[in-house]
């Protein structure tokens, strides 16, 4: 499953992923700077995690959540567009 939309300077996506919250969290932490995003804060609780990111002055969020299906996660991305 993947849903993507674009509005008011943000790209929003919901992505289904395999793996653990920790694996996906660490992957997004590494990829964010390569995508032009600065990680400004993070919150890792084991069963869920958030990365707070910034591009220029616009803030964004990456949320990672476990689902009812073991080994399947949902990542919610609300990211500022690059201009």
Residue, then its C-alpha position, 0 to 999 in steps of 0.5 A: x500500500x502506498x498513498x501519496x498527495x501533494x498540497x500547500x508546499x508538502x508531500x504526504x505519503x503513507x507507506x507499508x513497510x516490512x521490518x521492525x520499527x527500529x530498522x525503519x527508524x534508523x533507515x529514515x534517519x540516514x536517508x533524511x539528510x540525503x533527501x535535503x532534510x535536517x533531523x531536528x528531533x526524534x522520539x523512539x519508543x520501540x513500538x512507534x517512532x517519530x523523526x521531526x525534520x526541517x527543509x529551510x524553514x518548513x518543518x515536517x514529520x516522519x511517523x513509524x507505527x506497528x500494525x496488527x500484522x506482525x512485521x508490517x509497519x506503516x510510515x506516515x511522511x509529511x515532508x516539505x517540498x524542495x523548491 
